[in-house]
Amino acid sequence: MSKIYIENSTFMEYIDELATQITEMNFGADTWEENQMNTMVFTDEAQDYYNEMYDEYETLTNNMLGVYSNTELDSLEDVAKKYRELKLKK
C-alpha cells in the first residue's frame, strides 16, 4: 500500500478528535476539570488515557489506512538534502 500524506495540522486534528471522543466516552463527567487559569483541561487520569488513545489511533491510521502526517516527508526531504550536500562536497 502506498502512503498518503496530509497536512500535519489536519492529521493531528483528526487523531485528536478521535482520542478526545473516546476519552469522553470512557470518563464521562470525570473527563474535564478547571485549572488555575480557568480553562478546562483533562483530569490526570483522562490525560493519560487520551495520550494512549492518541498513539493508538495514530498507529492504526498509519498502518490500516496508509495515511501519514506530511512531517514524515519533511524529514525525508531533509535527509535527501543533506545527502546531496555531502555528495557535492566530494
HUCOR-V302058 format. One record per run of one state. SS is the DSSP state (h for helix, s for strand, l for the rest). FROM is the first residue (numbers start at 1). TO is the last residue. If there is no record, write none. Layout:
ss=[SS | SS]
from=[FROM | FROM]
to=[TO | TO]
This chain:
ss=[l | s | l | h | l | s | l | s | l | h | l | s | l | h | l]
from=[1 | 4 | 7 | 8 | 31 | 32 | 35 | 40 | 43 | 44 | 66 | 67 | 70 | 71 | 90]
to=[3 | 6 | 7 | 30 | 31 | 34 | 39 | 42 | 43 | 65 | 66 | 69 | 70 | 89 | 90]
